[in-house]
Amino acid sequence: MKLEANQEKSVKMKQGSAQEQTLDERFVYKDDDVIDKAFDWKQFTRLFSYMKPYARQMLPLVSVMMILGTITKLTVPYLTSMAIDKAIAPKSGNPSLTLLYTLTAAVIVLYLIQWIAGVYRIKYTNVIGQRVIYDLRSDLFRHIQKLSFNFFDKRPAGSVLVRVTNDINSLQDLFTNGVVNLMIDSVQLIGIMVILLLINWKLGLAVMITVPVMFFVSTKLRQKIRIAWQDVRMKNSRINSHLNESIQGIRVTQAYTQEQENMNYFDAMNMDSRKSWNKASAMNQAFGPIIEITGGFGTMILFWFGAYLIQTGDLTVGFLVAFSTYVSNFWDPINRLGQMYNQLLVAMASSERIFEYLDEQPAVQDQPGATPLPKIQGDIQFNKVVFEYEKGRAALKGIDLDVKAGQSIALVGHTGSGKSTIINLIGRFYDIKSGRITIDGRDTRDVTLQSLREQIGIVLQDTFIFSGTIRDNIRFGRLDATDQEVEDAAKAVDAHDFISKLPGGYETEVEERGSALSMGQRQLLSFARALLANPRILILDEATASIDTETEIKIQEALKILLQGRTSFIVAHRLSTIRHADKIVVLDHGEIKEEGTHAELTARDGIYNGLIEAQFRFL
């Protein structure tokens, strides 16, 4: 995060009414756009296909518990009507305490059965739901691991993070409770409708006349609710993206004393998110009053028409009480189904974002018929290679480069000249527009990515240290390496001495990104990790930029031995580190301008000589 960016935020924060528009303009990413389209039943089916593997195992038991609980619940009002009409106020005028006690005991037993069935149903549905969430999250993470660099170039880390965490978490209720509750309420609703019509079809139809009105009104809210919840997810994604950026750039923020500007901007985004949530939540809550108002009219019809039927002898008091209970139970599942639909809209908003990533195809992937790359010697050729990060803007313009196995090649040039692009293309992290890149005569597009990258080791300037031990971080280069091999790799790059002085030695726990280690120490670990992998091609991208001169001298001596027999590419602005390279390639605006050894290039009055003079001028 640059100072200018923070200052721009500060200016925009003072624009008052334009603040929300500014937030949208600054934090709209292509993948965060609200997806405004009709309810996608194919996607709905795809989402619930994750339940299939477990439905066969547990669905029979869950179904039994569900049906058992529904039957007991629907039986209780009928027994209540019998208690009133047969035991408490029979037509004969002789109450029966024995029958009343029997019916009471039956009701208690039914409630007990209903409780046991509910306990086991919840237990097994939770198991199914958590397994489905596990599978979905695993699939998404695996897929993200396969996506190409250009996917991550266009998306902030926070936007990707929110898909794997928040969006998937929002599906938990749907899978653990929602699906089964939907089935229960549907069965219960059908059962009640049948019972009401059997008790008295006239009264049943009169009560249910309000249902179509309720569905008509509630349908009008569906589209707006779905879009509102998509907007909530989008705003949360933006918060995560900004939060990730702020944490990563906290040192720069504090160095330029921009904390207050950052807090103001975050508060604005937070407020924007809160407004979106309140809007979506308000739409959700609109279902409740609709159900209550409709239910109120239904109750008025029930007692008005029910009283009339009692007077005409078409209905007994007991059945009116039972009818009242059934009607009450009738509105409850309708209310829950309305809430379930809202929950489903929230889930679909998240699933659209999840499946958007799952449907994203890697820009770079194995071509049909690709074969594993056998152990290579290390001959590399670039033949008229043209590459574009963005269409119409060539980063490399017809590069021709011939590298023999075992040679060390230094790439130099001004920032943006194409050095890092070349090394990214060797590992086929991007696909070229035209031309050909071959390793030992085989086009890199004709071999599998895994077999290609397994034989390439890369050490970057911005080294990444994972949470775990020092030994684990080095062993990341080759997971089957022995402890002795790990230590030998560390000794080879002169990392063993500082590791031995740590409190736990190689078992010392380091935090994410290795914040407890110096930049030089992290780079030494990265060297050890790459060398442990024993690659045939070794790429050093500004790998010694943050190492002090004394340590650099030791590493240069180690590299003379370790680079023997390997093809190596060295990107460095510190030209003293590449003077012993077999060939130095000078790049300028995506083109090779000069090639040769250090001695050959310094003998010319060219770009390389100018770079050396400029570097010494500032020493």
Secondary structure as GFF3:
##gff-version 3
##sequence-region A 1 619
A	DSSP	alpha_helix	3	13	.	.	.	ID=ss1
A	DSSP	three_ten_helix	16	18	.	.	.	ID=ss2
A	DSSP	alpha_helix	19	26	.	.	.	ID=ss3
A	DSSP	three_ten_helix	30	32	.	.	.	ID=ss4
A	DSSP	alpha_helix	41	48	.	.	.	ID=ss5
A	DSSP	three_ten_helix	49	51	.	.	.	ID=ss6
A	DSSP	alpha_helix	52	82	.	.	.	ID=ss7
A	DSSP	pi_helix	83	88	.	.	.	ID=ss8
A	DSSP	alpha_helix	97	146	.	.	.	ID=ss9
A	DSSP	alpha_helix	149	153	.	.	.	ID=ss10
A	DSSP	alpha_helix	157	162	.	.	.	ID=ss11
A	DSSP	pi_helix	163	167	.	.	.	ID=ss12
A	DSSP	alpha_helix	168	169	.	.	.	ID=ss13
A	DSSP	alpha_helix	172	173	.	.	.	ID=ss14
A	DSSP	pi_helix	174	178	.	.	.	ID=ss15
A	DSSP	alpha_helix	179	199	.	.	.	ID=ss16
A	DSSP	alpha_helix	201	208	.	.	.	ID=ss17
A	DSSP	alpha_helix	211	248	.	.	.	ID=ss18
A	DSSP	alpha_helix	250	255	.	.	.	ID=ss19
A	DSSP	alpha_helix	259	285	.	.	.	ID=ss20
A	DSSP	alpha_helix	287	312	.	.	.	ID=ss21
A	DSSP	alpha_helix	317	358	.	.	.	ID=ss22
A	DSSP	beta_strand	380	390	.	.	.	ID=ss23
A	DSSP	beta_strand	393	403	.	.	.	ID=ss24
A	DSSP	beta_strand	408	413	.	.	.	ID=ss25
A	DSSP	alpha_helix	419	426	.	.	.	ID=ss26
A	DSSP	beta_strand	434	439	.	.	.	ID=ss27
A	DSSP	beta_strand	442	443	.	.	.	ID=ss28
A	DSSP	three_ten_helix	444	446	.	.	.	ID=ss29
A	DSSP	alpha_helix	449	453	.	.	.	ID=ss30
A	DSSP	beta_strand	456	460	.	.	.	ID=ss31
A	DSSP	beta_strand	468	469	.	.	.	ID=ss32
A	DSSP	alpha_helix	470	475	.	.	.	ID=ss33
A	DSSP	alpha_helix	483	492	.	.	.	ID=ss34
A	DSSP	alpha_helix	496	500	.	.	.	ID=ss35
A	DSSP	three_ten_helix	505	507	.	.	.	ID=ss36
A	DSSP	beta_strand	509	510	.	.	.	ID=ss37
A	DSSP	three_ten_helix	512	514	.	.	.	ID=ss38
A	DSSP	alpha_helix	519	532	.	.	.	ID=ss39
A	DSSP	beta_strand	537	541	.	.	.	ID=ss40
A	DSSP	alpha_helix	549	562	.	.	.	ID=ss41
A	DSSP	beta_strand	567	571	.	.	.	ID=ss42
A	DSSP	three_ten_helix	575	577	.	.	.	ID=ss43
A	DSSP	beta_strand	583	588	.	.	.	ID=ss44
A	DSSP	beta_strand	591	596	.	.	.	ID=ss45
A	DSSP	alpha_helix	598	602	.	.	.	ID=ss46
A	DSSP	alpha_helix	607	617	.	.	.	ID=ss47
###
